[in-house]
Amino acid sequence: MARQRNAKMASALAARGITGTELARRTGLSRGTITAVLNKRVVPTVVTRDMIADALGVTVKYLWPGMET
């Protein structure tokens, strides 16, 4: 079975040259949380979505369409 990933989050990371570890540092979230969100193992909370989107310079709507509230 193919691994599911948040393709937009992966693309935003790659476009900015940011690793998951660096994103964790910038957001204050654990590396495990970043990995779980990136690999769609968990649905991020509103606060987590906001932190990740802000750190990547994109909107929550871009990363998680339909979850911006």
mmCIF file of the N, C-alpha and C atoms, coordinates in Angstrom:
data_MODEL
# 
_entry.id   MODEL 
# 
loop_
_atom_site.group_PDB 
_atom_site.id 
_atom_site.type_symbol 
_atom_site.label_atom_id 
_atom_site.label_alt_id 
_atom_site.label_comp_id 
_atom_site.label_asym_id 
_atom_site.label_entity_id 
_atom_site.label_seq_id 
_atom_site.pdbx_PDB_ins_code 
_atom_site.Cartn_x 
_atom_site.Cartn_y 
_atom_site.Cartn_z 
_atom_site.occupancy 
_atom_site.B_iso_or_equiv 
_atom_site.pdbx_formal_charge 
_atom_site.auth_seq_id 
_atom_site.auth_comp_id 
_atom_site.auth_asym_id 
_atom_site.auth_atom_id 
_atom_site.pdbx_PDB_model_num 
ATOM 1   N N  . MET A 1 1  ? 0.849   -1.186 0.000  1.00 0.00 ? 1  MET A N  1 
ATOM 2   C CA . MET A 1 1  ? 0.000   0.000  0.000  1.00 0.00 ? 1  MET A CA 1 
ATOM 3   C C  . MET A 1 1  ? 0.889   1.242  0.000  1.00 0.00 ? 1  MET A C  1 
ATOM 4   N N  . ALA A 1 2  ? 0.538   2.195  -0.856 1.00 0.00 ? 2  ALA A N  1 
ATOM 5   C CA . ALA A 1 2  ? 1.323   3.426  -0.955 1.00 0.00 ? 2  ALA A CA 1 
ATOM 6   C C  . ALA A 1 2  ? 1.114   4.287  0.280  1.00 0.00 ? 2  ALA A C  1 
ATOM 7   N N  . ARG A 1 3  ? 2.159   4.916  0.684  1.00 0.00 ? 3  ARG A N  1 
ATOM 8   C CA . ARG A 1 3  ? 2.106   5.804  1.853  1.00 0.00 ? 3  ARG A CA 1 
ATOM 9   C C  . ARG A 1 3  ? 1.398   7.097  1.469  1.00 0.00 ? 3  ARG A C  1 
ATOM 10  N N  . GLN A 1 4  ? 0.413   7.465  2.273  1.00 0.00 ? 4  GLN A N  1 
ATOM 11  C CA . GLN A 1 4  ? -0.288  8.726  2.038  1.00 0.00 ? 4  GLN A CA 1 
ATOM 12  C C  . GLN A 1 4  ? 0.527   9.854  2.642  1.00 0.00 ? 4  GLN A C  1 
ATOM 13  N N  . ARG A 1 5  ? 0.592   10.947 1.917  1.00 0.00 ? 5  ARG A N  1 
ATOM 14  C CA . ARG A 1 5  ? 1.287   12.140 2.421  1.00 0.00 ? 5  ARG A CA 1 
ATOM 15  C C  . ARG A 1 5  ? 0.455   13.352 2.097  1.00 0.00 ? 5  ARG A C  1 
ATOM 16  N N  . ASN A 1 6  ? 0.654   14.373 2.855  1.00 0.00 ? 6  ASN A N  1 
ATOM 17  C CA . ASN A 1 6  ? 0.056   15.653 2.530  1.00 0.00 ? 6  ASN A CA 1 
ATOM 18  C C  . ASN A 1 6  ? 0.970   16.263 1.465  1.00 0.00 ? 6  ASN A C  1 
ATOM 19  N N  . ALA A 1 7  ? 0.581   16.097 0.213  1.00 0.00 ? 7  ALA A N  1 
ATOM 20  C CA . ALA A 1 7  ? 1.420   16.509 -0.903 1.00 0.00 ? 7  ALA A CA 1 
ATOM 21  C C  . ALA A 1 7  ? 1.693   18.011 -0.891 1.00 0.00 ? 7  ALA A C  1 
ATOM 22  N N  . LYS A 1 8  ? 0.707   18.803 -0.496 1.00 0.00 ? 8  LYS A N  1 
ATOM 23  C CA . LYS A 1 8  ? 0.911   20.248 -0.475 1.00 0.00 ? 8  LYS A CA 1 
ATOM 24  C C  . LYS A 1 8  ? 1.893   20.652 0.620  1.00 0.00 ? 8  LYS A C  1 
ATOM 25  N N  . MET A 1 9  ? 1.816   19.988 1.755  1.00 0.00 ? 9  MET A N  1 
ATOM 26  C CA . MET A 1 9  ? 2.767   20.275 2.833  1.00 0.00 ? 9  MET A CA 1 
ATOM 27  C C  . MET A 1 9  ? 4.172   19.861 2.405  1.00 0.00 ? 9  MET A C  1 
ATOM 28  N N  . ALA A 1 10 ? 4.296   18.693 1.799  1.00 0.00 ? 10 ALA A N  1 
ATOM 29  C CA . ALA A 1 10 ? 5.600   18.224 1.317  1.00 0.00 ? 10 ALA A CA 1 
ATOM 30  C C  . ALA A 1 10 ? 6.159   19.179 0.269  1.00 0.00 ? 10 ALA A C  1 
ATOM 31  N N  . SER A 1 11 ? 5.300   19.666 -0.614 1.00 0.00 ? 11 SER A N  1 
ATOM 32  C CA . SER A 1 11 ? 5.728   20.601 -1.653 1.00 0.00 ? 11 SER A CA 1 
ATOM 33  C C  . SER A 1 11 ? 6.186   21.927 -1.044 1.00 0.00 ? 11 SER A C  1 
ATOM 34  N N  . ALA A 1 12 ? 5.445   22.419 -0.055 1.00 0.00 ? 12 ALA A N  1 
ATOM 35  C CA . ALA A 1 12 ? 5.812   23.682 0.600  1.00 0.00 ? 12 ALA A CA 1 
ATOM 36  C C  . ALA A 1 12 ? 7.148   23.544 1.331  1.00 0.00 ? 12 ALA A C  1 
ATOM 37  N N  . LEU A 1 13 ? 7.367   22.412 1.967  1.00 0.00 ? 13 LEU A N  1 
ATOM 38  C CA . LEU A 1 13 ? 8.650   22.160 2.634  1.00 0.00 ? 13 LEU A CA 1 
ATOM 39  C C  . LEU A 1 13 ? 9.786   22.174 1.611  1.00 0.00 ? 13 LEU A C  1 
ATOM 40  N N  . ALA A 1 14 ? 9.596   21.430 0.529  1.00 0.00 ? 14 ALA A N  1 
ATOM 41  C CA . ALA A 1 14 ? 10.633  21.324 -0.501 1.00 0.00 ? 14 ALA A CA 1 
ATOM 42  C C  . ALA A 1 14 ? 10.909  22.674 -1.162 1.00 0.00 ? 14 ALA A C  1 
ATOM 43  N N  . ALA A 1 15 ? 9.851   23.429 -1.454 1.00 0.00 ? 15 ALA A N  1 
ATOM 44  C CA . ALA A 1 15 ? 10.003  24.718 -2.122 1.00 0.00 ? 15 ALA A CA 1 
ATOM 45  C C  . ALA A 1 15 ? 10.803  25.706 -1.272 1.00 0.00 ? 15 ALA A C  1 
ATOM 46  N N  . ARG A 1 16 ? 10.721  25.542 0.037  1.00 0.00 ? 16 ARG A N  1 
ATOM 47  C CA . ARG A 1 16 ? 11.423  26.449 0.946  1.00 0.00 ? 16 ARG A CA 1 
ATOM 48  C C  . ARG A 1 16 ? 12.735  25.867 1.466  1.00 0.00 ? 16 ARG A C  1 
ATOM 49  N N  . GLY A 1 17 ? 13.021  24.648 1.053  1.00 0.00 ? 17 GLY A N  1 
ATOM 50  C CA . GLY A 1 17 ? 14.252  23.995 1.502  1.00 0.00 ? 17 GLY A CA 1 
ATOM 51  C C  . GLY A 1 17 ? 14.246  23.710 2.995  1.00 0.00 ? 17 GLY A C  1 
ATOM 52  N N  . ILE A 1 18 ? 13.060  23.440 3.537  1.00 0.00 ? 18 ILE A N  1 
ATOM 53  C CA . ILE A 1 18 ? 12.907  23.203 4.974  1.00 0.00 ? 18 ILE A CA 1 
ATOM 54  C C  . ILE A 1 18 ? 12.696  21.711 5.218  1.00 0.00 ? 18 ILE A C  1 
ATOM 55  N N  . THR A 1 19 ? 13.404  21.186 6.175  1.00 0.00 ? 19 THR A N  1 
ATOM 56  C CA . THR A 1 19 ? 13.196  19.787 6.566  1.00 0.00 ? 19 THR A CA 1 
ATOM 57  C C  . THR A 1 19 ? 12.099  19.720 7.630  1.00 0.00 ? 19 THR A C  1 
ATOM 58  N N  . GLY A 1 20 ? 11.629  18.523 7.874  1.00 0.00 ? 20 GLY A N  1 
ATOM 59  C CA . GLY A 1 20 ? 10.664  18.333 8.949  1.00 0.00 ? 20 GLY A CA 1 
ATOM 60  C C  . GLY A 1 20 ? 11.237  18.728 10.294 1.00 0.00 ? 20 GLY A C  1 
ATOM 61  N N  . THR A 1 21 ? 12.502  18.448 10.485 1.00 0.00 ? 21 THR A N  1 
ATOM 62  C CA . THR A 1 21 ? 13.168  18.817 11.730 1.00 0.00 ? 21 THR A CA 1 
ATOM 63  C C  . THR A 1 21 ? 13.199  20.333 11.894 1.00 0.00 ? 21 THR A C  1 
ATOM 64  N N  . GLU A 1 22 ? 13.503  21.036 10.825 1.00 0.00 ? 22 GLU A N  1 
ATOM 65  C CA . GLU A 1 22 ? 13.526  22.504 10.875 1.00 0.00 ? 22 GLU A CA 1 
ATOM 66  C C  . GLU A 1 22 ? 12.115  23.052 11.106 1.00 0.00 ? 22 GLU A C  1 
ATOM 67  N N  . LEU A 1 23 ? 11.126  22.456 10.470 1.00 0.00 ? 23 LEU A N  1 
ATOM 68  C CA . LEU A 1 23 ? 9.749   22.895 10.685 1.00 0.00 ? 23 LEU A CA 1 
ATOM 69  C C  . LEU A 1 23 ? 9.352   22.686 12.144 1.00 0.00 ? 23 LEU A C  1 
ATOM 70  N N  . ALA A 1 24 ? 9.762   21.578 12.721 1.00 0.00 ? 24 ALA A N  1 
ATOM 71  C CA . ALA A 1 24 ? 9.484   21.329 14.139 1.00 0.00 ? 24 ALA A CA 1 
ATOM 72  C C  . ALA A 1 24 ? 10.123  22.414 14.998 1.00 0.00 ? 24 ALA A C  1 
ATOM 73  N N  . ARG A 1 25 ? 11.359  22.770 14.700 1.00 0.00 ? 25 ARG A N  1 
ATOM 74  C CA . ARG A 1 25 ? 12.043  23.815 15.454 1.00 0.00 ? 25 ARG A CA 1 
ATOM 75  C C  . ARG A 1 25 ? 11.320  25.150 15.328 1.00 0.00 ? 25 ARG A C  1 
ATOM 76  N N  . ARG A 1 26 ? 10.907  25.483 14.114 1.00 0.00 ? 26 ARG A N  1 
ATOM 77  C CA . ARG A 1 26 ? 10.252  26.774 13.871 1.00 0.00 ? 26 ARG A CA 1 
ATOM 78  C C  . ARG A 1 26 ? 8.880   26.871 14.526 1.00 0.00 ? 26 ARG A C  1 
ATOM 79  N N  . THR A 1 27 ? 8.198   25.753 14.634 1.00 0.00 ? 27 THR A N  1 
ATOM 80  C CA . THR A 1 27 ? 6.846   25.768 15.186 1.00 0.00 ? 27 THR A CA 1 
ATOM 81  C C  . THR A 1 27 ? 6.801   25.457 16.675 1.00 0.00 ? 27 THR A C  1 
ATOM 82  N N  . GLY A 1 28 ? 7.840   24.804 17.181 1.00 0.00 ? 28 GLY A N  1 
ATOM 83  C CA . GLY A 1 28 ? 7.823   24.357 18.562 1.00 0.00 ? 28 GLY A CA 1 
ATOM 84  C C  . GLY A 1 28 ? 7.107   23.030 18.734 1.00 0.00 ? 28 GLY A C  1 
ATOM 85  N N  . LEU A 1 29 ? 6.698   22.430 17.631 1.00 0.00 ? 29 LEU A N  1 
ATOM 86  C CA . LEU A 1 29 ? 6.059   21.118 17.663 1.00 0.00 ? 29 LEU A CA 1 
ATOM 87  C C  . LEU A 1 29 ? 7.139   20.042 17.639 1.00 0.00 ? 29 LEU A C  1 
ATOM 88  N N  . SER A 1 30 ? 6.793   18.853 18.055 1.00 0.00 ? 30 SER A N  1 
ATOM 89  C CA . SER A 1 30 ? 7.774   17.764 18.013 1.00 0.00 ? 30 SER A CA 1 
ATOM 90  C C  . SER A 1 30 ? 7.961   17.282 16.580 1.00 0.00 ? 30 SER A C  1 
ATOM 91  N N  . ARG A 1 31 ? 9.111   16.681 16.333 1.00 0.00 ? 31 ARG A N  1 
ATOM 92  C CA . ARG A 1 31 ? 9.381   16.104 15.008 1.00 0.00 ? 31 ARG A CA 1 
ATOM 93  C C  . ARG A 1 31 ? 8.362   15.012 14.717 1.00 0.00 ? 31 ARG A C  1 
ATOM 94  N N  . GLY A 1 32 ? 7.974   14.257 15.755 1.00 0.00 ? 32 GLY A N  1 
ATOM 95  C CA . GLY A 1 32 ? 6.969   13.205 15.588 1.00 0.00 ? 32 GLY A CA 1 
ATOM 96  C C  . GLY A 1 32 ? 5.621   13.745 15.151 1.00 0.00 ? 32 GLY A C  1 
ATOM 97  N N  . THR A 1 33 ? 5.247   14.896 15.693 1.00 0.00 ? 33 THR A N  1 
ATOM 98  C CA . THR A 1 33 ? 3.980   15.519 15.296 1.00 0.00 ? 33 THR A CA 1 
ATOM 99  C C  . THR A 1 33 ? 4.043   15.958 13.840 1.00 0.00 ? 33 THR A C  1 
ATOM 100 N N  . ILE A 1 34 ? 5.141   16.584 13.448 1.00 0.00 ? 34 ILE A N  1 
ATOM 101 C CA . ILE A 1 34 ? 5.298   17.017 12.054 1.00 0.00 ? 34 ILE A CA 1 
ATOM 102 C C  . ILE A 1 34 ? 5.210   15.814 11.124 1.00 0.00 ? 34 ILE A C  1 
ATOM 103 N N  . THR A 1 35 ? 5.905   14.746 11.459 1.00 0.00 ? 35 THR A N  1 
ATOM 104 C CA . THR A 1 35 ? 5.892   13.537 10.627 1.00 0.00 ? 35 THR A CA 1 
ATOM 105 C C  . THR A 1 35 ? 4.494   12.944 10.547 1.00 0.00 ? 35 THR A C  1 
ATOM 106 N N  . ALA A 1 36 ? 3.804   12.879 11.676 1.00 0.00 ? 36 ALA A N  1 
ATOM 107 C CA . ALA A 1 36 ? 2.450   12.308 11.705 1.00 0.00 ? 36 ALA A CA 1 
ATOM 108 C C  . ALA A 1 36 ? 1.481   13.134 10.860 1.00 0.00 ? 36 ALA A C  1 
ATOM 109 N N  . VAL A 1 37 ? 1.600   14.455 10.931 1.00 0.00 ? 37 VAL A N  1 
ATOM 110 C CA . VAL A 1 37 ? 0.736   15.322 10.129 1.00 0.00 ? 37 VAL A CA 1 
ATOM 111 C C  . VAL A 1 37 ? 1.098   15.186 8.651  1.00 0.00 ? 37 VAL A C  1 
ATOM 112 N N  . LEU A 1 38 ? 2.377   15.209 8.339  1.00 0.00 ? 38 LEU A N  1 
ATOM 113 C CA . LEU A 1 38 ? 2.828   15.082 6.948  1.00 0.00 ? 38 LEU A CA 1 
ATOM 114 C C  . LEU A 1 38 ? 2.381   13.764 6.335  1.00 0.00 ? 38 LEU A C  1 
ATOM 115 N N  . ASN A 1 39 ? 2.424   12.696 7.113  1.00 0.00 ? 39 ASN A N  1 
ATOM 116 C CA . ASN A 1 39 ? 2.061   11.368 6.603  1.00 0.00 ? 39 ASN A CA 1 
ATOM 117 C C  . ASN A 1 39 ? 0.595   11.019 6.826  1.00 0.00 ? 39 ASN A C  1 
ATOM 118 N N  . LYS A 1 40 ? -0.197  12.020 7.218  1.00 0.00 ? 40 LYS A N  1 
ATOM 119 C CA . LYS A 1 40 ? -1.639  11.882 7.402  1.00 0.00 ? 40 LYS A CA 1 
ATOM 120 C C  . LYS A 1 40 ? -2.010  10.793 8.402  1.00 0.00 ? 40 LYS A C  1 
ATOM 121 N N  . ARG A 1 41 ? -1.174  10.618 9.422  1.00 0.00 ? 41 ARG A N  1 
ATOM 122 C CA . ARG A 1 41 ? -1.502  9.658  10.479 1.00 0.00 ? 41 ARG A CA 1 
ATOM 123 C C  . ARG A 1 41 ? -2.378  10.295 11.545 1.00 0.00 ? 41 ARG A C  1 
ATOM 124 N N  . VAL A 1 42 ? -2.375  11.624 11.616 1.00 0.00 ? 42 VAL A N  1 
ATOM 125 C CA . VAL A 1 42 ? -3.228  12.352 12.548 1.00 0.00 ? 42 VAL A CA 1 
ATOM 126 C C  . VAL A 1 42 ? -3.850  13.544 11.827 1.00 0.00 ? 42 VAL A C  1 
ATOM 127 N N  . VAL A 1 43 ? -4.987  13.964 12.337 1.00 0.00 ? 43 VAL A N  1 
ATOM 128 C CA . VAL A 1 43 ? -5.610  15.191 11.848 1.00 0.00 ? 43 VAL A CA 1 
ATOM 129 C C  . VAL A 1 43 ? -5.143  16.295 12.788 1.00 0.00 ? 43 VAL A C  1 
ATOM 130 N N  . PRO A 1 44 ? -4.465  17.290 12.258 1.00 0.00 ? 44 PRO A N  1 
ATOM 131 C CA . PRO A 1 44 ? -3.920  18.335 13.132 1.00 0.00 ? 44 PRO A CA 1 
ATOM 132 C C  . PRO A 1 44 ? -5.015  19.203 13.743 1.00 0.00 ? 44 PRO A C  1 
ATOM 133 N N  . THR A 1 45 ? -4.747  19.664 14.959 1.00 0.00 ? 45 THR A N  1 
ATOM 134 C CA . THR A 1 45 ? -5.671  20.587 15.616 1.00 0.00 ? 45 THR A CA 1 
ATOM 135 C C  . THR A 1 45 ? -5.611  21.936 14.915 1.00 0.00 ? 45 THR A C  1 
ATOM 136 N N  . VAL A 1 46 ? -6.551  22.795 15.246 1.00 0.00 ? 46 VAL A N  1 
ATOM 137 C CA . VAL A 1 46 ? -6.576  24.140 14.667 1.00 0.00 ? 46 VAL A CA 1 
ATOM 138 C C  . VAL A 1 46 ? -5.267  24.862 14.966 1.00 0.00 ? 46 VAL A C  1 
ATOM 139 N N  . VAL A 1 47 ? -4.808  24.786 16.193 1.00 0.00 ? 47 VAL A N  1 
ATOM 140 C CA . VAL A 1 47 ? -3.568  25.460 16.581 1.00 0.00 ? 47 VAL A CA 1 
ATOM 141 C C  . VAL A 1 47 ? -2.383  24.903 15.798 1.00 0.00 ? 47 VAL A C  1 
ATOM 142 N N  . THR A 1 48 ? -2.300  23.594 15.685 1.00 0.00 ? 48 THR A N  1 
ATOM 143 C CA . THR A 1 48 ? -1.202  22.957 14.947 1.00 0.00 ? 48 THR A CA 1 
ATOM 144 C C  . THR A 1 48 ? -1.234  23.362 13.481 1.00 0.00 ? 48 THR A C  1 
ATOM 145 N N  . ARG A 1 49 ? -2.418  23.366 12.878 1.00 0.00 ? 49 ARG A N  1 
ATOM 146 C CA . ARG A 1 49 ? -2.546  23.784 11.467 1.00 0.00 ? 49 ARG A CA 1 
ATOM 147 C C  . ARG A 1 49 ? -2.056  25.220 11.296 1.00 0.00 ? 49 ARG A C  1 
ATOM 148 N N  . ASP A 1 50 ? -2.478  26.094 12.203 1.00 0.00 ? 50 ASP A N  1 
ATOM 149 C CA . ASP A 1 50 ? -2.062  27.498 12.116 1.00 0.00 ? 50 ASP A CA 1 
ATOM 150 C C  . ASP A 1 50 ? -0.549  27.641 12.231 1.00 0.00 ? 50 ASP A C  1 
ATOM 151 N N  . MET A 1 51 ? 0.047   26.920 13.160 1.00 0.00 ? 51 MET A N  1 
ATOM 152 C CA . MET A 1 51 ? 1.494   27.007 13.373 1.00 0.00 ? 51 MET A CA 1 
ATOM 153 C C  . MET A 1 51 ? 2.265   26.537 12.142 1.00 0.00 ? 51 MET A C  1 
ATOM 154 N N  . ILE A 1 52 ? 1.832   25.419 11.571 1.00 0.00 ? 52 ILE A N  1 
ATOM 155 C CA . ILE A 1 52 ? 2.520   24.868 10.396 1.00 0.00 ? 52 ILE A CA 1 
ATOM 156 C C  . ILE A 1 52 ? 2.355   25.803 9.202  1.00 0.00 ? 52 ILE A C  1 
ATOM 157 N N  . ALA A 1 53 ? 1.136   26.251 8.949  1.00 0.00 ? 53 ALA A N  1 
ATOM 158 C CA . ALA A 1 53 ? 0.899   27.147 7.812  1.00 0.00 ? 53 ALA A CA 1 
ATOM 159 C C  . ALA A 1 53 ? 1.704   28.438 7.959  1.00 0.00 ? 53 ALA A C  1 
ATOM 160 N N  . ASP A 1 54 ? 1.707   29.012 9.147  1.00 0.00 ? 54 ASP A N  1 
ATOM 161 C CA . ASP A 1 54 ? 2.477   30.244 9.375  1.00 0.00 ? 54 ASP A CA 1 
ATOM 162 C C  . ASP A 1 54 ? 3.965   30.021 9.118  1.00 0.00 ? 54 ASP A C  1 
ATOM 163 N N  . ALA A 1 55 ? 4.503   28.924 9.627  1.00 0.00 ? 55 ALA A N  1 
ATOM 164 C CA . ALA A 1 55 ? 5.935   28.634 9.462  1.00 0.00 ? 55 ALA A CA 1 
ATOM 165 C C  . ALA A 1 55 ? 6.303   28.408 8.000  1.00 0.00 ? 55 ALA A C  1 
ATOM 166 N N  . LEU A 1 56 ? 5.353   27.894 7.222  1.00 0.00 ? 56 LEU A N  1 
ATOM 167 C CA . LEU A 1 56 ? 5.622   27.637 5.805  1.00 0.00 ? 56 LEU A CA 1 
ATOM 168 C C  . LEU A 1 56 ? 5.240   28.820 4.911  1.00 0.00 ? 56 LEU A C  1 
ATOM 169 N N  . GLY A 1 57 ? 4.602   29.829 5.499  1.00 0.00 ? 57 GLY A N  1 
ATOM 170 C CA . GLY A 1 57 ? 4.223   30.997 4.710  1.00 0.00 ? 57 GLY A CA 1 
ATOM 171 C C  . GLY A 1 57 ? 3.098   30.737 3.734  1.00 0.00 ? 57 GLY A C  1 
ATOM 172 N N  . VAL A 1 58 ? 2.208   29.821 4.092  1.00 0.00 ? 58 VAL A N  1 
ATOM 173 C CA . VAL A 1 58 ? 1.053   29.502 3.254  1.00 0.00 ? 58 VAL A CA 1 
ATOM 174 C C  . VAL A 1 58 ? -0.195  29.573 4.133  1.00 0.00 ? 58 VAL A C  1 
ATOM 175 N N  . THR A 1 59 ? -1.345  29.448 3.511  1.00 0.00 ? 59 THR A N  1 
ATOM 176 C CA . THR A 1 59 ? -2.589  29.468 4.275  1.00 0.00 ? 59 THR A CA 1 
ATOM 177 C C  . THR A 1 59 ? -2.970  28.059 4.720  1.00 0.00 ? 59 THR A C  1 
ATOM 178 N N  . VAL A 1 60 ? -3.763  28.016 5.775  1.00 0.00 ? 60 VAL A N  1 
ATOM 179 C CA . VAL A 1 60 ? -4.306  26.734 6.221  1.00 0.00 ? 60 VAL A CA 1 
ATOM 180 C C  . VAL A 1 60 ? -5.161  26.141 5.105  1.00 0.00 ? 60 VAL A C  1 
ATOM 181 N N  . LYS A 1 61 ? -5.913  26.984 4.436  1.00 0.00 ? 61 LYS A N  1 
ATOM 182 C CA . LYS A 1 61 ? -6.772  26.518 3.336  1.00 0.00 ? 61 LYS A CA 1 
ATOM 183 C C  . LYS A 1 61 ? -5.955  25.837 2.237  1.00 0.00 ? 61 LYS A C  1 
ATOM 184 N N  . TYR A 1 62 ? -4.756  26.342 1.964  1.00 0.00 ? 62 TYR A N  1 
ATOM 185 C CA . TYR A 1 62 ? -3.907  25.727 0.953  1.00 0.00 ? 62 TYR A CA 1 
ATOM 186 C C  . TYR A 1 62 ? -3.492  24.321 1.395  1.00 0.00 ? 62 TYR A C  1 
ATOM 187 N N  . LEU A 1 63 ? -3.045  24.189 2.638  1.00 0.00 ? 63 LEU A N  1 
ATOM 188 C CA . LEU A 1 63 ? -2.562  22.892 3.118  1.00 0.00 ? 63 LEU A CA 1 
ATOM 189 C C  . LEU A 1 63 ? -3.669  21.899 3.413  1.00 0.00 ? 63 LEU A C  1 
ATOM 190 N N  . TRP A 1 64 ? -4.792  22.395 3.937  1.00 0.00 ? 64 TRP A N  1 
ATOM 191 C CA . TRP A 1 64 ? -5.917  21.534 4.323  1.00 0.00 ? 64 TRP A CA 1 
ATOM 192 C C  . TRP A 1 64 ? -7.218  22.147 3.849  1.00 0.00 ? 64 TRP A C  1 
ATOM 193 N N  . PRO A 1 65 ? -7.513  22.037 2.551  1.00 0.00 ? 65 PRO A N  1 
ATOM 194 C CA . PRO A 1 65 ? -8.768  22.609 2.026  1.00 0.00 ? 65 PRO A CA 1 
ATOM 195 C C  . PRO A 1 65 ? -9.972  22.082 2.809  1.00 0.00 ? 65 PRO A C  1 
ATOM 196 N N  . GLY A 1 66 ? -10.844 22.993 3.200  1.00 0.00 ? 66 GLY A N  1 
ATOM 197 C CA . GLY A 1 66 ? -12.042 22.612 3.935  1.00 0.00 ? 66 GLY A CA 1 
ATOM 198 C C  . GLY A 1 66 ? -11.850 22.541 5.437  1.00 0.00 ? 66 GLY A C  1 
ATOM 199 N N  . MET A 1 67 ? -10.614 22.729 5.912  1.00 0.00 ? 67 MET A N  1 
ATOM 200 C CA . MET A 1 67 ? -10.346 22.642 7.347  1.00 0.00 ? 67 MET A CA 1 
ATOM 201 C C  . MET A 1 67 ? -9.888  23.983 7.906  1.00 0.00 ? 67 MET A C  1 
ATOM 202 N N  . GLU A 1 68 ? -10.154 25.063 7.222  1.00 0.00 ? 68 GLU A N  1 
ATOM 203 C CA . GLU A 1 68 ? -9.600  26.342 7.639  1.00 0.00 ? 68 GLU A CA 1 
ATOM 204 C C  . GLU A 1 68 ? -10.307 26.977 8.833  1.00 0.00 ? 68 GLU A C  1 
ATOM 205 N N  . THR A 1 69 ? -11.348 26.362 9.336  1.00 0.00 ? 69 THR A N  1 
ATOM 206 C CA . THR A 1 69 ? -12.023 26.912 10.518 1.00 0.00 ? 69 THR A CA 1 
ATOM 207 C C  . THR A 1 69 ? -11.730 26.102 11.733 1.00 0.00 ? 69 THR A C  1 
# 
